[in-house]
């Protein structure tokens, strides 16, 4: 088809700046990630500030790009520049310096990294079926660190407080953490109750990373790590608290099997904690990007029908004592606290392998 329009007469419709703004957001993200990859914020924190030439020499940056690169970080509010010296802005000091307790670097690097689902979105959107990762594969250590950092933005604090407010918390002695976030919840709970000991159940390939995380908080004697397969291995018994946070999406067809296994783990009167995303009413998107992010994180779809999910507790022998929403980086998550009924008869564990199909 031959275009008849004269190029000189071509007018651009309104709105093109909106597309530029989207592209600028991508460029800003890549600038931030490059600074993290170069460990610029850690280096400046150690040096207390540096001139441009010092940064070029110290980080081996090509001088042709250094001025515009550093100026971009200043404009993003991540660096400050005074008298030709660059220092970390307060935002970077709080969230982008590795030693900070509020560090979010892994979260930012992984969220749209080269191998992450957002970077292959067209492929994800055309998948007919989501394959569950093989047992030995699973998420990388960096990805789990990223999840942990995301949880620290309010979700962990809210869930932990709800558990601590449970009337049986002070008498609890054993907690099982099935959440797969480097034992973050077990650490938080054991910090609040010195008589509580924790078992973190992880895939074997992330056990060492989880132990390292626990050592950072000085709780290696109180919190132990056990490698295994939640579907195939025994979880033990005698727990007062079992916690599952964002675990069940890949097992949505076999929830009864998981619940039965957890029922057996808990002491009578023990607490089951479930924290998961559910799709909006009628499975409609509340916010497009937010809902899409949740879907990418939850094997294609969050859990559905919260009323049916809540009924599952009762059928398995639990009594729900609290159901509430908690904040997460992808929008509200549903928190259920349920107590194992001391009078409930033992539930027969379903033999179906929950990792199949």
C-alpha positions in Angstrom: 0.0 0.0 0.0 1.4 3.4 -1.1 1.0 6.2 1.5 -0.6 9.2 -0.2 0.0 11.6 2.7 2.5 14.4 2.2 5.0 14.2 5.1 5.1 18.0 5.4 1.4 18.0 6.1 1.5 15.2 8.6 0.2 16.3 12.0 0.7 14.4 15.2 -2.4 13.6 17.3 -2.5 14.8 20.9 -1.3 12.3 23.5 2.1 11.3 22.2 3.7 12.7 25.3 1.9 10.0 27.3 3.8 7.4 25.4 7.0 9.2 26.0 6.2 9.3 29.7 5.9 5.5 29.7 9.2 5.1 27.9 10.9 7.5 30.3 9.7 5.4 33.2 11.5 2.4 31.7 14.7 4.4 31.2 14.5 5.7 34.8 14.2 2.1 36.0 17.2 0.9 33.9 19.2 3.8 35.3 18.4 2.8 38.9 19.2 -0.9 38.2 22.5 0.1 36.6 23.4 2.0 39.8 22.5 -1.0 41.9 24.4 -3.3 39.7 27.5 -1.1 40.0 27.0 -0.8 43.8 27.2 2.9 43.4 25.1 3.7 46.5 27.1 1.3 48.7 30.3 2.9 47.4 29.2 6.4 48.0 28.0 5.4 51.5 31.4 4.1 52.3 33.2 7.1 50.8 30.9 9.7 52.2 30.7 11.3 48.8 32.9 11.7 45.8 33.6 13.8 42.7 32.7 12.6 39.3 36.3 11.6 38.3 36.6 9.6 41.6 33.4 7.8 40.7 34.6 7.1 37.2 37.9 5.6 38.6 36.4 3.8 41.5 33.6 2.1 39.6 35.3 1.8 36.2 32.5 3.8 34.4 33.1 5.0 30.9 33.7 8.8 31.3 31.5 9.5 28.2 28.4 8.5 30.1 29.3 9.5 33.6 28.0 13.1 33.7 24.6 12.2 32.2 24.3 9.0 34.3 25.0 10.8 37.6 22.8 13.8 36.6 19.9 11.4 35.9 20.2 9.9 39.4 20.2 13.4 40.8 17.0 14.2 38.9 15.5 11.0 40.1 16.1 12.1 43.7 18.6 9.4 44.4 21.8 11.5 44.6 22.6 15.0 45.6 25.3 17.2 44.1 27.0 20.1 45.8 30.3 21.7 44.9 30.9 19.0 42.3 30.6 16.2 44.8 27.9 13.5 44.7 26.4 11.9 47.8 23.5 9.6 48.4 20.1 11.3 48.9 18.1 10.3 51.9 15.9 8.1 49.7 19.0 6.1 48.6 20.5 5.9 52.1 17.2 4.4 53.4 16.4 1.9 50.7 19.4 1.4 48.3 22.4 0.9 50.6 22.8 -2.8 51.3 23.5 -2.5 55.0 20.3 -0.5 55.6 17.6 -2.5 57.5 15.1 -1.0 55.0 17.1 -2.2 51.9 15.0 -2.8 48.8 17.7 -3.4 46.2 16.9 -7.0 45.5 13.2 -6.2 45.2 13.9 -3.5 42.6 16.4 -5.5 40.6 14.3 -8.7 40.4 11.0 -7.0 39.8 11.6 -6.4 36.1 15.0 -8.2 35.7 16.1 -9.9 32.6 14.7 -13.3 33.5 11.6 -12.1 35.3 8.1 -12.6 33.9 7.5 -8.9 33.2 10.5 -9.0 30.8 8.8 -11.9 28.8 5.2 -10.7 29.2 4.1 -11.5 25.7 5.2 -15.1 26.2 3.4 -15.2 29.6 0.2 -13.9 28.1 0.1 -16.5 25.4 0.8 -19.5 27.6 -2.1 -21.9 27.7 -1.0 -23.6 30.8 1.4 -22.6 33.6 3.9 -25.3 34.5 4.7 -25.6 38.1 8.4 -25.4 38.7 10.2 -28.7 39.2 11.0 -29.3 42.8 14.8 -28.7 42.4 14.2 -25.5 40.4 11.9 -23.1 42.2 12.7 -19.5 43.0 16.3 -18.3 43.2 17.9 -17.0 46.4 17.8 -13.5 45.0 14.1 -13.8 44.2 13.3 -14.9 47.7 15.4 -12.0 49.1 13.3 -9.7 46.9 10.0 -11.2 48.3 11.3 -10.7 51.8 12.1 -7.1 51.2 8.7 -6.6 49.6 7.0 -8.1 52.6 8.8 -5.7 55.0 6.8 -2.8 53.5 3.9 -3.4 55.9 2.7 -6.9 55.1 4.9 -8.8 57.6 4.3 -6.2 60.3 0.5 -6.5 60.0 0.5 -10.3 59.9 2.9 -10.6 62.8 0.9 -8.2 65.0 -2.3 -10.2 64.3 -0.6 -13.4 65.4 1.0 -11.8 68.5 -2.5 -10.5 69.5 -3.9 -14.1 69.4 -4.7 -15.1 72.9 -2.5 -18.3 72.7 0.6 -16.6 71.4 2.4 -16.2 74.8 2.0 -19.9 75.5 3.1 -21.0 72.0 6.4 -22.9 71.9 6.7 -24.2 68.3 6.1 -22.5 65.0 6.3 -24.0 61.5 6.9 -21.4 58.7 5.9 -22.7 55.2 6.0 -19.3 53.6 9.3 -19.6 51.6 10.6 -16.1 52.4 13.9 -17.0 54.1 12.1 -17.6 57.4 11.0 -14.0 57.7 7.9 -14.7 59.6 9.5 -17.2 62.0 12.2 -14.7 62.8 9.7 -12.0 63.5 7.6 -14.2 65.7 10.6 -15.6 67.6 11.8 -12.0 68.3 8.5 -11.4 70.0 8.4 -14.6 72.0 11.8 -15.7 73.4 10.3 -19.1 74.4 9.2 -19.8 70.8 11.3 -21.9 68.5 10.8 -22.1 64.8 11.2 -24.5 61.9 11.4 -23.0 58.5 10.5 -25.6 55.8 12.3 -24.7 52.5 13.3 -26.3 49.3 16.8 -27.7 49.7 18.5 -25.4 47.2 17.7 -22.3 49.3 18.4 -23.8 52.8 21.9 -22.2 53.1 20.6 -18.8 52.0 17.8 -19.0 54.6 20.3 -20.0 57.3 22.4 -16.9 56.4 19.4 -14.7 56.7 18.5 -16.1 60.1 22.1 -15.6 61.3 21.8 -11.9 60.4 19.2 -11.6 63.2 21.2 -13.8 65.7 18.4 -16.4 65.9 20.2 -19.5 64.6 19.7 -21.3 67.9 16.0 -20.4 68.0 15.1 -20.9 64.3 16.1 -24.0 62.4 15.8 -24.7 58.7 14.6 -28.0 57.3 14.9 -28.8 53.6 12.2 -30.9 52.0 9.2 -31.3 49.7 5.9 -30.1 51.3 4.0 -32.6 49.2 6.1 -35.6 49.8 7.8 -35.2 53.1 6.4 -35.3 56.6 6.1 -31.9 58.3 6.3 -33.2 61.9 3.8 -32.7 64.7 3.5 -30.7 67.9 3.3 -27.2 66.4 1.4 -24.4 68.1 1.4 -22.2 65.0 1.7 -23.1 61.3 2.0 -20.2 58.9 1.4 -20.2 55.1 1.9 -17.0 53.3 1.4 -16.9 49.5 2.0 -20.6 49.3 -1.2 -22.1 48.1 -1.6 -20.7 44.5 0.3 -23.6 42.9 -1.9 -26.1 45.0 -5.3 -24.5 44.3 -6.6 -27.8 43.0 -5.5 -29.6 46.1 -6.2 -27.3 49.0 -8.0 -30.0 51.0 -4.8 -32.1 50.9 -2.6 -29.3 52.2 -5.1 -28.3 54.9 -5.3 -31.9 56.1 -1.6 -32.2 56.3 -1.4 -29.0 58.3 -4.2 -30.2 60.6 -2.1 -33.1 61.6 0.9 -30.9 62.3 -0.9 -28.7 64.8 -1.6 -29.3 68.5 -5.2 -29.1 69.5 -6.0 -25.4 69.9 -3.1 -24.5 67.7 -3.2 -21.7 65.2 -3.2 -21.9 61.4 -2.3 -18.6 59.7 -3.1 -18.2 56.0 -2.2 -15.0 54.0 -3.1 -15.0 50.3 -4.4 -12.9 47.5 -7.8 -13.5 46.1 -9.1 -12.2 42.8 -11.7 -9.4 42.9 -15.4 -10.0 42.9 -16.4 -11.7 39.7 -12.7 -12.1 39.0 -12.6 -8.5 37.7 -9.5 -6.5 37.9 -9.4 -3.8 40.6 -6.3 -2.2 39.1 -4.9 -3.6 35.9 -1.2 -3.5 36.6 -1.6 -4.6 40.2 -3.9 -7.5 39.3 -1.6 -8.6 36.5 1.4 -8.5 38.9 -0.5 -10.7 41.3 -1.4 -13.2 38.5 2.3 -13.4 37.4 3.3 -14.2 41.0 0.5 -16.7 41.7 0.9 -19.2 38.9 -1.5 -17.4 36.6 -4.3 -16.5 39.0 -4.8 -15.7 42.7 -7.2 -17.8 44.7 -10.9 -17.4 44.0 -14.1 -17.5 46.1 -12.9 -16.5 49.6 -16.2 -17.7 51.0 -15.4 -21.3 49.8 -11.9 -20.9 51.1 -13.2 -20.0 54.5 -15.6 -22.9 54.5 -12.6 -25.2 53.9 -11.3 -24.4 57.4 -14.5 -25.6 59.0 -14.6 -28.8 56.9 -11.0 -29.6 57.9 -11.6 -29.1 61.6 -10.6 -25.4 62.1 -12.5 -22.5 63.6 -11.8 -19.2 61.9 -11.2 -16.6 64.7 -10.2 -13.7 62.4 -10.5 -12.8 58.7 -9.1 -9.5 57.6 -7.3 -7.7 54.9 -3.6 -6.8 55.2 -1.5 -4.5 52.9 0.9 -6.0 50.4 3.0 -4.5 47.6 0.4 -5.8 45.1 -2.7 -4.6 47.0 -4.7 -6.2 49.8 -4.1 -9.8 50.9 -6.6 -11.8 52.9 -5.4 -13.0 56.3 -7.2 -15.9 58.0 -6.4 -17.0 61.6 -8.0 -20.3 62.4 -7.7 -22.5 65.6 -7.6 -26.3 65.4 -10.8 -27.5 67.2 -9.7 -29.6 70.2 -12.9 -31.7 69.7 -12.4 -32.3 66.0 -11.8 -35.9 65.0 -8.5 -36.7 63.2 -8.8 -35.8 59.6 -7.6 -38.5 57.2 -4.8 -37.1 55.0 -5.7 -37.3 51.3 -3.2 -39.5 49.5 -3.3 -37.5 46.3 0.1 -36.0 45.5 -0.5 -32.3 45.7 2.4 -31.5 43.4 0.8 -33.3 40.5 -1.7 -31.9 38.0 
